[in-house]
Amino acid sequence: MKGRIHLAVAGVDIGAVATKVVILSDGKARAYQVLPSGFDGNGAARRGLRRALKLGGLARGDLEYIMSTGYGRRVFSEANKTVTEITAHAEGAREMCPEARTVIDIGGQDSKAISLDERGQVANFMMNDKCAAGTGRFIEVMARVLHVSVANMGDLALRSTSPARINSMCTVFSESEVISLLTNGRSREDVAAGLCESIGRRVSSMVKYVGIKEKVVFTGGVARNAGMVAALEKELKVKLTIPAEPQLAGALGAALLAQRALTEGREPLAVAPSLSSSHDQAQ
């Protein structure tokens, strides 16, 4: 049919905090969406996919394959297949930076360090998904204690002249420690810098475990935090590469893997239900 988009695929990354959708058509990025996951990851993914299709000027029938990843990947009823976060983030980071050999991803619920071999395949990885320390959730809690937005916490940290030492990495104990530091006269700038450095120490230990090889690519929403970038660079003694849209690495990787599965014909395509269900229309 004239004008039909061929090989349109979607990658959906359902995180604990945000859901990301990337649509590729004919091998090129066509549209993306980022929205809060809320309490319903399936609903967030459906809304994000619907909005991305509209933004890209695509119809549901143009979309031939959907790959989901992330914390809530198994709840998404529209997906043809799921893929692990490690595989998706490695694929997305390599697309964003072909020279990538080490990937650091800090999301809302977990943090990951991934080592890639010369072919760009995962050689080793380490993941923290059991503790909030070293994640975006930890930063959110501490930002509230400092009475600053998450977006401005990094800039606050960069204004520090003497970062405070934060000894505890437990969220509850760290909160008490931060309150004590502020009560005893330490500036918000120094405490913010100390928090970034404490996260940097924890994440850098994971990176050192898998092996530091340049280029080192920093992905995930926390990569937008300038204070965290500075803290990690100080700890690792390397320059980090930050993609233009770091939070999209997982969704982009999933979309690329969907495209590969489709073009290589690895499995029969499942017919996904329509996005225009009564449930969606009611939202």
C-alpha positions as CSV (number, residue, x, y, z in Angstrom):
1,M,0.0,0.0,0.0
2,K,1.4,3.4,-1.0
3,G,2.8,5.4,1.9
4,R,2.9,2.5,4.3
5,I,5.6,2.6,6.9
6,H,7.6,-0.7,6.9
7,L,9.4,-2.2,9.8
8,A,7.9,0.0,12.5
9,V,8.8,-1.3,15.9
10,A,8.7,-0.1,19.5
11,G,10.8,-0.5,22.6
12,V,9.1,0.0,25.9
13,D,11.1,0.4,29.2
14,I,8.9,0.2,32.2
15,G,10.8,1.5,35.2
16,A,9.8,2.0,38.8
17,V,9.6,5.8,38.3
18,A,9.3,6.4,34.6
19,T,8.1,4.6,31.5
20,K,9.9,5.3,28.2
21,V,8.8,4.4,24.7
22,V,10.9,4.6,21.5
23,I,9.5,3.9,18.0
24,L,11.7,3.1,15.1
25,S,10.5,3.0,11.5
26,D,12.7,1.8,8.7
27,G,15.6,1.7,11.1
28,K,15.3,5.3,12.2
29,A,14.0,6.9,15.4
30,R,10.6,8.3,14.7
31,A,9.2,9.3,18.1
32,Y,9.6,8.8,21.8
33,Q,7.7,9.4,25.1
34,V,8.6,9.6,28.7
35,L,5.9,9.5,31.4
36,P,5.5,8.5,35.1
37,S,4.9,4.8,35.6
38,G,2.7,5.4,38.6
39,F,1.0,2.4,40.2
40,D,0.0,0.9,36.8
41,G,3.0,0.0,34.6
42,N,0.8,-1.6,32.0
43,G,-1.4,1.4,31.7
44,A,1.5,3.8,31.6
45,A,3.1,1.7,28.8
46,R,-0.1,1.7,26.8
47,R,-0.5,5.5,27.1
48,G,3.1,6.1,26.2
49,L,2.9,3.9,23.2
50,R,-0.4,5.5,22.0
51,R,1.1,9.0,22.4
52,A,4.4,8.1,20.7
53,L,2.4,6.7,17.7
54,K,0.4,9.9,17.5
55,L,3.6,12.0,17.7
56,G,5.3,10.0,15.0
57,G,2.3,10.2,12.7
58,L,1.8,6.4,12.8
59,A,-1.2,4.2,12.9
60,R,-1.4,1.2,15.2
61,G,-1.3,-1.0,12.1
62,D,2.1,0.4,11.2
63,L,3.6,-1.1,14.4
64,E,4.8,-4.6,13.7
65,Y,6.7,-5.6,16.8
66,I,7.0,-4.5,20.5
67,M,9.8,-5.4,22.9
68,S,9.5,-4.5,26.6
69,T,12.2,-4.2,29.2
70,G,12.7,-2.7,32.6
71,Y,11.4,-3.3,36.1
72,G,7.8,-3.9,34.9
73,R,8.5,-5.5,31.6
74,R,6.4,-8.6,32.3
75,V,3.2,-6.6,33.1
76,F,2.9,-5.1,29.6
77,S,0.2,-6.9,27.7
78,E,1.0,-5.3,24.4
79,A,4.5,-6.7,24.1
80,N,5.5,-9.5,21.7
81,K,8.5,-10.3,23.8
82,T,10.5,-9.2,26.8
83,V,14.2,-8.6,27.2
84,T,16.4,-8.1,30.3
85,E,17.4,-4.6,31.3
86,I,21.1,-5.5,31.0
87,T,20.7,-6.6,27.3
88,A,18.5,-3.7,26.4
89,H,20.7,-1.0,28.1
90,A,23.8,-2.4,26.6
91,E,22.3,-2.3,23.1
92,G,20.9,1.2,23.6
93,A,24.1,2.6,25.0
94,R,26.1,1.1,22.1
95,E,23.8,2.7,19.6
96,M,24.1,6.1,21.3
97,C,27.9,5.7,21.6
98,P,29.4,3.0,19.3
99,E,32.7,3.3,21.1
100,A,31.1,2.4,24.5
101,R,33.0,-0.3,26.4
102,T,31.5,0.4,29.9
103,V,27.9,1.4,30.7
104,I,26.7,2.9,33.9
105,D,23.0,3.2,34.4
106,I,21.3,4.7,37.4
107,G,17.6,4.4,37.4
108,G,14.8,5.0,39.9
109,Q,14.9,1.5,41.4
110,D,18.3,0.1,40.6
111,S,21.8,0.8,39.3
112,K,23.8,-1.2,36.8
113,A,27.4,-1.5,35.6
114,I,28.0,-3.3,32.3
115,S,31.2,-4.2,30.6
116,L,31.1,-4.6,26.8
117,D,33.6,-6.6,24.7
118,E,35.2,-5.5,21.4
119,R,32.1,-6.6,19.5
120,G,29.8,-4.6,21.8
121,Q,28.4,-7.7,23.5
122,V,27.9,-7.9,27.3
123,A,31.1,-9.4,28.8
124,N,30.2,-8.8,32.5
125,F,27.7,-6.9,34.6
126,M,26.7,-6.1,38.2
127,M,23.3,-4.8,39.3
128,N,22.0,-3.4,42.5
129,D,18.3,-3.9,42.7
130,K,17.9,-4.9,46.3
131,C,18.7,-1.6,48.0
132,A,17.6,2.0,47.3
133,A,21.2,3.3,48.0
134,G,22.8,4.4,44.7
135,T,19.5,4.8,42.9
136,G,17.3,7.7,41.8
137,R,14.9,6.9,44.6
138,F,17.7,7.6,47.1
139,I,18.3,11.0,45.5
140,E,14.6,11.8,45.6
141,V,14.4,11.2,49.3
142,M,17.5,13.2,50.0
143,A,16.3,16.1,47.8
144,R,13.2,16.3,49.9
145,V,15.3,16.5,53.1
146,L,17.4,19.3,51.5
147,H,14.2,21.1,50.3
148,V,15.4,21.2,46.8
149,S,14.1,19.7,43.6
150,V,15.7,16.6,42.2
151,A,16.5,18.6,39.0
152,N,18.4,21.3,41.0
153,M,20.2,19.0,43.4
154,G,23.2,18.4,41.1
155,D,23.7,22.2,40.5
156,L,23.5,22.7,44.3
157,A,26.2,20.1,44.8
158,L,28.5,21.8,42.3
159,R,28.5,24.9,44.4
160,S,30.1,23.1,47.4
161,T,33.5,24.1,48.6
162,S,33.8,21.3,51.2
163,P,31.7,18.2,50.6
164,A,30.3,16.6,53.8
165,R,31.2,13.0,54.4
166,I,28.1,10.8,54.4
167,N,29.0,7.5,56.0
168,S,25.7,5.6,55.8
169,M,24.3,4.3,52.6
170,C,21.0,3.1,54.1
171,T,18.3,5.5,53.1
172,V,16.8,5.8,56.6
173,F,20.1,6.2,58.4
174,S,21.4,8.6,55.7
175,E,18.3,10.8,56.1
176,S,19.0,11.1,59.8
177,E,22.7,11.8,59.1
178,V,21.8,14.6,56.6
179,I,19.4,16.2,59.1
180,S,22.1,16.1,61.8
181,L,24.6,17.7,59.4
182,L,22.2,20.5,58.5
183,T,21.3,21.1,62.2
184,N,25.0,21.4,63.0
185,G,25.5,24.1,60.4
186,R,26.7,22.3,57.3
187,S,25.5,24.0,54.1
188,R,23.0,22.4,51.8
189,E,25.6,22.7,49.1
190,D,28.2,20.7,51.1
191,V,25.6,18.1,52.1
192,A,24.3,17.7,48.5
193,A,27.9,17.2,47.3
194,G,28.5,14.7,50.0
195,L,25.4,12.7,49.0
196,C,26.5,12.7,45.3
197,E,30.0,11.5,46.4
198,S,28.5,8.7,48.6
199,I,26.4,7.4,45.7
200,G,29.5,7.8,43.5
201,R,31.5,5.6,45.8
202,R,28.9,2.9,45.8
203,V,28.3,2.9,42.1
204,S,32.0,3.1,41.3
205,S,32.7,-0.1,43.3
206,M,30.3,-1.9,40.9
207,V,32.0,-0.4,37.9
208,K,35.5,-1.4,39.2
209,Y,34.2,-4.9,39.7
210,V,33.2,-5.3,36.0
211,G,36.3,-3.4,34.8
212,I,36.7,0.2,33.7
213,K,37.3,0.5,29.9
214,E,36.8,3.6,28.0
215,K,34.6,5.0,26.6
216,V,32.4,5.0,29.7
217,V,28.8,5.9,29.0
218,F,26.4,7.1,31.7
219,T,22.7,6.5,31.0
220,G,19.5,6.7,33.0
221,G,17.7,9.7,34.3
222,V,20.3,10.4,37.0
223,A,22.8,11.1,34.2
224,R,21.2,14.5,33.9
225,N,22.4,15.3,37.5
226,A,25.5,17.3,37.0
227,G,26.6,16.7,40.6
228,M,26.4,12.9,40.1
229,V,28.4,13.2,36.9
230,A,31.1,15.1,38.7
231,A,31.2,12.7,41.6
232,L,31.5,9.7,39.4
233,E,34.2,11.2,37.2
234,K,36.2,12.1,40.4
235,E,35.8,8.6,41.8
236,L,36.5,6.7,38.5
237,K,39.1,9.2,37.2
238,V,37.6,9.0,33.7
239,K,35.5,11.3,31.6
240,L,32.0,10.1,31.2
241,T,30.0,10.3,27.9
242,I,26.5,11.5,28.5
243,P,24.0,10.8,25.6
244,A,21.6,13.5,24.6
245,E,18.7,11.5,26.0
246,P,20.3,9.2,28.5
247,Q,17.0,8.0,30.0
248,L,16.0,6.4,26.7
249,A,18.8,3.9,26.5
250,G,16.7,0.9,27.7
251,A,13.8,1.7,25.4
252,L,16.0,2.3,22.4
253,G,17.8,-0.9,23.0
254,A,14.5,-2.8,23.2
255,A,13.4,-1.2,20.0
256,L,16.6,-2.2,18.2
257,L,16.2,-5.8,19.5
258,A,12.6,-5.8,18.3
259,Q,13.8,-4.7,14.9
260,R,16.4,-7.4,14.8
261,A,13.9,-10.1,15.9
262,L,11.5,-8.9,13.1
263,T,14.0,-8.7,10.3
264,E,15.8,-12.0,11.2
265,G,12.5,-13.8,11.6
266,R,13.4,-15.4,14.8
267,E,9.8,-16.2,15.8
268,P,6.3,-15.8,14.5
269,L,4.8,-12.5,15.2
270,A,2.1,-12.3,17.8
271,V,-0.9,-10.1,17.0
272,A,-1.0,-7.5,19.8
273,P,-4.4,-6.3,20.9
274,S,-5.5,-2.9,19.8
275,L,-4.5,0.1,21.8
276,S,-7.9,1.7,21.6
277,S,-9.6,-0.5,24.2
278,S,-12.4,0.8,26.4
279,H,-9.9,0.9,29.3
280,D,-7.6,3.3,27.4
281,Q,-10.5,5.5,26.2
282,A,-11.7,5.9,29.7
283,Q,-8.3,7.3,30.8
